Amino acid sequence: MAVIFFPELIAELNQELVPEQFELIDVNPNVLGGAPVVKGTRISTSTISAVREFGQHPTEAYPDLSEEQVAQAERFQEFLEAA
């Protein structure tokens, strides 16, 4: 059973933001406790950003991800950090 700390935020992200601007991102309380992930994976947007910060390209660490998935995950993480 996943622990959800901010169910209202998850609902808002799913209803308003994710479908319109970030179709490759999934926010599901049953996957990583609701952390934003690349759709169809358990790779969080924060992990992708952390990999980049450590100087590695995310597709090197996760070769199954496309450039588009990585770019959208990074934009999503930037959005969250700016909020």
CORMONOR-V69011 format. One record per residue. N is the residue number from 0. SS is DSSP state (alpha for helix, beta for strand, coil for the rest). PHI is phi in whole degrees, -180 to 180 (none if undefined). Layout:
n & ss & phi
N & SS & PHI
N & SS & PHI
//
This chain:
n & ss & phi
0 & coil & none
1 & coil & -83
2 & coil & -99
3 & coil & -111
4 & coil & -87
5 & coil & -133
6 & alpha & -62
7 & alpha & -66
8 & alpha & -65
9 & alpha & -61
10 & alpha & -62
11 & alpha & -65
12 & alpha & -60
13 & alpha & -67
14 & alpha & -81
15 & alpha & -110
16 & alpha & -98
17 & alpha & -60
18 & alpha & -63
19 & alpha & -81
20 & alpha & -108
21 & coil & -134
22 & coil & -68
23 & coil & -96
24 & beta & -111
25 & beta & -125
26 & coil & -122
27 & coil & -132
28 & coil & -61
29 & coil & -91
30 & coil & -121
31 & alpha & 52
32 & alpha & 64
33 & alpha & 94
34 & coil & -66
35 & coil & -63
36 & beta & -131
37 & beta & -70
38 & coil & -53
39 & coil & 84
40 & coil & -133
41 & coil & -115
42 & coil & -97
43 & beta & -78
44 & alpha & -64
45 & alpha & -70
46 & alpha & -66
47 & alpha & -62
48 & alpha & -64
49 & alpha & -65
50 & alpha & -60
51 & alpha & -63
52 & alpha & -61
53 & coil & -84
54 & coil & 90
55 & coil & -111
56 & coil & -75
57 & alpha & -56
58 & alpha & -73
59 & alpha & -74
60 & alpha & -76
61 & coil & -130
62 & coil & -64
63 & coil & -80
64 & coil & -83
65 & coil & -87
66 & alpha & -60
67 & alpha & -65
68 & alpha & -62
69 & alpha & -63
70 & alpha & -62
71 & alpha & -69
72 & alpha & -63
73 & alpha & -67
74 & alpha & -64
75 & alpha & -63
76 & alpha & -64
77 & alpha & -61
78 & alpha & -60
79 & alpha & -63
80 & alpha & -72
81 & alpha & -81
82 & coil & -72
//
